[in-house]
Amino acid sequence: MRILVVEDEPAIAAFVNQGLTEAGYAVDLASDGAEALHWVAIAEYDLVLLDVMLPDRDGLSVCREIRARGRHTPVLMVTARDTVDDRVAGLDSGADDYLVKPFALAELLARVRALLRRAEIDRPAPLSAGDLTLDVERQAVSVRGGAPIRLTSLEFRLIQYLLANAGHTIPADRLTSHVWGYRGLGDKQLLKQLVHRLRQKVEQNPTEPQYVVTVAGVGYVLQAAGA
């Protein structure tokens, strides 16, 4: 497995590099956003470990550029900021997970393993329910036969799981575990933000959802019939 570590602080870069290398991963290092994008353009990575604060451009814009290039490589964002808004900003940029500094090596390795396991799972056949159709190859969803709407990797995993269980209420804890791949995150506020973003894309009126519906005190259900 090959990992790109994007970190401008030499001590942290050395610590992460040693830990990942000793765990058996091949590691490349980049110290700024431009170098990171250069490596992503010429090499295939199984995961990108991306610091938010970089000297030339922030990690959020780097992550957005990676996604704009059509790369679905798992991105683990690393930052010293730990508010819900900061985490949401990271996930909105296309990151798959969010790790707060300072962190223990054991936690970093656990996050990396979870993301790599999830990435190894073969993508299933296209899913559809009612007026919604999931375009697996494009990581997009179509509503009522319209043009494909691009999704972030987190939005994709959320609607994929809901579509696979259309008509069944999924508890919030189970959704959180599925989307992020482990129970450590466990932040229902982030799940609410993710559902809100998904509704903005698929619902005709996001304030009165017809597809992704909240079941109070339990979780969410995808209504297959739609409108």
matplotlib code that plots the C-alpha trace (Angstrom):
import matplotlib.pyplot as plt

x = [0.0, 1.3, 0.5, 1.2, 1.9, 1.5, 2.9, 5.1, 6.4, 9.5, 9.1, 5.6, 6.4, 9.3, 7.1, 4.3, 6.7, 8.5, 5.2, 3.7, 6.9, 7.3, 3.6, 4.6, 3.4, 5.3, 5.4, 6.1, 6.4, 5.2, 5.8, 3.2, 0.1, 1.8, 4.1, 1.2, -0.8, 2.3, 2.7, -1.1, -0.9, 2.0, 1.5, -1.3, -1.8, -4.0, -4.4, -3.4, -2.7, -3.2, -2.5, -4.9, -2.3, 0.3, 2.6, 1.3, -2.3, -4.5, -5.3, -9.0, -8.3, -5.8, -8.4, -11.0, -8.5, -7.8, -11.6, -12.0, -9.4, -11.7, -9.5, -11.4, -8.3, -9.2, -8.1, -7.4, -7.4, -5.1, -5.5, -5.2, -8.7, -11.5, -14.8, -17.8, -17.5, -13.9, -14.6, -17.6, -15.4, -12.9, -15.5, -17.2, -13.9, -14.0, -12.0, -13.0, -12.0, -10.6, -7.8, -7.1, -3.6, -2.0, -2.7, -1.4, 0.3, -2.1, -5.1, -3.5, -2.9, -6.4, -7.9, -5.6, -6.6, -10.3, -10.0, -8.0, -10.3, -13.3, -11.5, -10.8, -14.4, -15.6, -18.2, -21.6, -23.9, -25.9, -28.7, -32.0, -35.2, -38.2, -37.0, -33.4, -30.6, -27.1, -24.3, -21.6, -18.8, -19.4, -20.1, -23.3, -27.0, -29.8, -33.2, -36.2, -34.0, -32.2, -28.5, -26.1, -25.4, -21.8, -21.5, -18.6, -17.3, -19.2, -22.5, -22.0, -21.6, -24.6, -27.0, -25.6, -26.4, -29.8, -30.6, -29.5, -31.9, -34.7, -37.9, -36.1, -35.3, -31.5, -30.4, -28.2, -25.4, -25.4, -25.2, -22.4, -20.4, -21.0, -20.2, -17.0, -16.0, -15.5, -17.4, -14.7, -16.1, -19.6, -20.7, -24.4, -24.0, -21.7, -24.2, -26.9, -24.7, -24.0, -27.8, -28.4, -25.9, -27.3, -30.8, -29.6, -28.6, -31.5, -34.6, -36.8, -37.6, -34.8, -36.9, -39.7, -37.7, -39.4, -36.5, -34.1, -36.6, -35.8, -37.4, -37.4, -35.3, -34.2, -32.4, -33.2, -35.1, -35.0, -38.5, -38.3, -41.4, -40.1, -42.6]
y = [0.0, 3.4, 6.6, 10.2, 12.3, 16.0, 17.8, 20.9, 20.4, 18.3, 16.7, 15.6, 14.4, 12.3, 10.9, 9.9, 8.6, 6.4, 5.1, 4.3, 2.7, 0.5, -0.6, -1.8, 1.1, 2.7, 6.5, 9.5, 13.0, 16.4, 19.6, 21.8, 21.8, 22.1, 19.2, 17.1, 17.8, 17.0, 13.6, 12.8, 13.6, 11.2, 8.4, 6.1, 6.2, 4.1, 7.0, 10.7, 12.0, 15.7, 18.5, 21.5, 24.2, 24.3, 27.1, 27.7, 26.7, 25.1, 21.4, 22.1, 23.5, 20.8, 18.1, 19.9, 19.9, 16.2, 15.5, 17.9, 15.7, 12.7, 11.0, 9.0, 8.2, 8.2, 11.4, 11.6, 15.3, 16.3, 19.6, 21.3, 22.7, 20.7, 22.5, 21.0, 23.7, 22.9, 19.2, 19.9, 22.1, 19.3, 16.8, 19.3, 19.6, 15.9, 14.4, 10.9, 11.3, 13.9, 13.5, 16.2, 17.1, 16.0, 12.4, 9.0, 6.8, 4.0, 6.2, 7.3, 3.7, 2.7, 5.4, 4.5, 0.8, 1.7, 3.9, 1.3, -1.5, 0.5, 1.4, -2.3, -3.2, -3.6, -1.2, -2.8, -2.8, 0.4, 1.0, 2.6, 3.2, 5.0, 8.2, 7.9, 6.1, 5.8, 6.1, 4.1, 4.8, 8.6, 8.6, 10.5, 10.3, 11.0, 12.3, 11.6, 10.7, 14.0, 14.8, 13.1, 15.1, 14.6, 13.5, 13.7, 10.3, 10.7, 11.6, 8.7, 6.2, 7.6, 7.4, 4.1, 2.6, 4.2, 3.0, -0.5, -0.4, 1.6, 1.6, 0.6, 3.0, 3.0, 4.1, 7.1, 5.2, 2.5, 5.2, 6.9, 3.7, 2.8, 6.2, 6.7, 3.1, 2.9, 3.9, 6.3, 9.4, 8.9, 12.5, 12.7, 16.4, 15.6, 13.1, 15.7, 18.0, 15.3, 14.5, 18.3, 18.5, 15.4, 16.8, 20.0, 17.9, 15.4, 17.1, 19.5, 21.2, 20.3, 21.6, 19.1, 16.0, 13.4, 11.0, 11.1, 11.4, 11.8, 9.3, 11.3, 9.7, 6.8, 7.7, 8.1, 6.2, 6.5, 6.6, 4.6, 6.2, 9.8, 12.5]
z = [0.0, -1.0, 1.0, 0.3, 3.4, 2.9, 5.9, 6.1, 9.7, 9.5, 13.0, 12.4, 8.8, 10.2, 13.0, 10.6, 8.0, 10.5, 12.0, 8.6, 7.2, 10.3, 9.8, 6.3, 4.1, 1.3, 2.0, -0.2, 1.4, 0.2, 2.1, 0.3, -1.8, -5.2, -4.5, -3.3, -6.5, -8.6, -6.9, -7.2, -10.9, -11.7, -9.2, -7.8, -4.1, -1.8, 0.6, 1.0, 4.5, 4.1, 6.6, 6.4, 7.1, 4.3, 3.3, -0.2, -0.2, 2.4, 2.4, 1.8, -1.6, -2.3, -1.5, -3.7, -6.6, -6.1, -6.3, -9.3, -11.2, -10.7, -8.1, -5.5, -3.4, 0.3, 2.0, 5.7, 6.7, 9.6, 11.5, 14.9, 14.6, 16.3, 16.0, 14.2, 11.5, 10.9, 10.6, 8.3, 6.1, 5.8, 4.8, 2.5, 0.6, -0.2, 2.6, 3.9, 7.5, 9.9, 12.5, 15.1, 16.2, 18.5, 17.8, 18.9, 16.3, 17.2, 16.3, 13.0, 12.0, 13.0, 10.8, 7.9, 8.2, 8.2, 5.1, 3.2, 4.1, 2.9, -0.4, -1.1, -1.1, -4.7, -5.8, -6.1, -9.1, -9.8, -7.3, -7.9, -5.9, -7.2, -9.0, -7.7, -9.6, -8.3, -11.0, -9.3, -11.9, -11.8, -8.1, -8.9, -8.4, -10.9, -9.9, -12.1, -15.1, -15.0, -15.4, -13.0, -9.8, -8.5, -4.9, -2.5, -1.3, 2.0, 0.3, -2.0, 0.8, 2.7, -0.2, -1.3, 2.0, 2.2, -1.3, -0.5, 2.4, 0.8, 2.8, 6.0, 8.8, 9.5, 13.0, 13.1, 14.9, 12.2, 9.4, 11.1, 11.5, 7.8, 6.4, 8.3, 8.6, 12.4, 15.5, 16.9, 15.1, 16.4, 15.8, 15.0, 14.3, 11.4, 10.1, 10.2, 8.2, 5.7, 5.3, 4.9, 2.0, 0.4, 0.5, -1.1, -4.1, -4.4, -2.9, -4.8, -1.5, 1.1, 3.9, 3.1, 2.0, 0.0, -0.4, 2.6, 5.5, 9.2, 11.6, 14.9, 17.6, 15.4, 12.2, 8.5, 5.8, 2.0, 0.6, -2.6, -4.1, -3.9, -5.0]

ax = plt.figure().add_subplot(projection="3d")
ax.plot(x, y, z, "-o")
ax.set_aspect("equal")
plt.show()
